[in-house]
Amino acid sequence: MSSAEHIIKSEKSLVRAVRLLAFIFSFSLSLVLVIISKTGFNGTGVNTALAYSLSVGFIVVGSLFLFWKPLSTSKLAFYFTCFAILGIFLSAFILGYDFSIIYPPWSILFFATYIFFNNKALGIYGAFLLGAFLWLVFSWGEMSFENLLVLLISCIFMALLFVLMAVVWKIANRRAESLEVAKRIEEVGRKRLVALINSMKDSVIATRTSGEIELYNAATLSLFDTNEDLRGKPIQDVLQVKEPDGKQVDIVQLACKSGIHKTYNDFSLYFSEKDVMRLSVTIAPIRLSFPKDGIAGYAFIVSDITKAKTLEEERDEFISVISHELRTPVTIAEAGISAALLLGDKIKVDETITDSLKESHDQIGYLAGVVNSIATLGRVEDDNNDITKETFDATEFAQSIYMQYEPQTKKAGLLMNIDVEPGIGKIYTNKLYLEQILQNLIANAIKYTRQGSVILRLRKIANGIEFTVIDTGNGISKSDQKKVFNKFYRSEDYRTRETGGTGLGLYLAQKLSNKLGSKIELESRLNHGSDFSFVIPEAKND
């Protein structure tokens, strides 16, 4: 498609303006020519017949340009050629050497032609300048030296003016093309983004920093059960969520306070008292390329987790009931088997029976441990439980843990040691939770260590007392280190699969440490053992 065709089809406002201006210019010039034919020009008479003919010519061409539709490239070339020919006659036989009048219309005509025909216009006006030069040659003997010099300078000036206008337009056109390409790329990117978020099942909403919605996907309308256009609406009016205690959440204020990517899984959206939707809301700030530009808005990803939360609550209730119901029969069974073992030792029963009873006792003990883990799981996941803290001596506590687990490590063929920094002092925390954390960590260390030792180390650091359980066991791979604290996770390592377990030990330990305001950190190398560390606040001096 040529430049003229492209402009005619895409720049309709520009084309209308050019046609209207051409008609006004032609009509005005015709009136001027009629006046000149009667009064003369610069004190001299003019060819009246030629003046009238040019006047009619400008009127006809201007009218055709304005009213003859549709406009095409060939028509456009015809109009500009007619204007050029009429202009040559006007310049040569009416205006004479008054170039102050010639420059403006010729410049406008050239520029208009160049807009539509680009480099082809240079050929047209090259021919015009050649004609002016030939006129200069043929008129050498008839004009004074001053007029010849003025005509020569004018031809050179016109040529430079045309070239300058062409260069300026070409630069502007290139920049416009670059801008158009950038706009197309941006539009393609935007369409891809819209297609991507529309393919998502979760609701995605993008807002300004003030909270006005700029973009959202189809899942948003489905989630909030509406067909309204949400653009421009405050997100607070759409996402009216509440916390578990019923407190209304200002979602924009929450996003501003956070300033980082964060997920909230405990929000509720009330359509009515009986119709409540549980939501997971992820808030992420939209930042520009450079940090100094700051935050340009926020992205909200909203998921309906009502079903998942309901199943989770039902599962927790089931686990709580089962653990409670199993605890009594398991305890009775363990006591009964222990009594049978004692009785067997007294009456010297067959060794096969004794071995069977011991095996049964071990399995009942394992089952009791599973029941206790499940009961602990229910407690740690209940956010309503109050934590009672007390002050006690860290060294004495470490010794009690050593005394409790030394027999087990000895039975497993391992060494159990404690390494407590002298004068470590007292700690302030929940003693039961701390004991359960260490029990899980030490039990894990014994289970996955075939030879070597298990060490409980206590060190005083800047923000409290650091507890570390160190073993020389199998170690944990880099990939498993990211998952070992997940609920029910067990490594695919064959050595792990050889031992029994529920996959709850480390999960419970981490949850309990979180309740104590701490976090378990893991350092491990495969086949070189593992270190599990966490920090407990030191007791304040009275």
Buried (B, 14 or more C-beta within 10 A) or exposed (E): EEBBEEBBEEBEEEBEEBBEBBBEBBBEBBEBBBEBBEEEBEEEEBEEEBBBBBBEBBBBBBBBBBEEEEBEBEBBBBBBEBBBEBBBBBBEEBBBBEBEBBEEBBBBBBBBBBBBBBEBBBEBBEEBBEBBBEBBEEEEEEBEEEBBEBBEEBBEEBBEBBEEBBEEBEEEBEEEEEEEEEEEEEEEEEEEBBEEBEEBEBBBBBBBBEBBBEBBBBBBBEBBEEEEEBEEBBBBEBBBBBEEEEEEBEBBEBBBEBEEEBEBEBBBBBEEEEEEBBBBBBBBBBEEEEEEEEEEBBBBBBBBBBEEBEEEEEEBEEBBEBBEEBBEEBEEBBEEBBEBBEEBEEEEBEEEEBEEBEEBBEBBBEBBBBBBBBBBBBBBBEEEEEEEBEBBEBBEBBBEBBEBBBEBBEEBEBEBBBEBBEEBBBBBBBBEBBBBBBBBBBBBBBBBBEEBBBBBBBBBEEEBBBBBBBBBBBBBBEEBBEEBBEBEBBBEBEEBEEEEBBBBBBBBBBBBBEBBEBEBEBEBEBEEBBBBBBBBBBBEEE
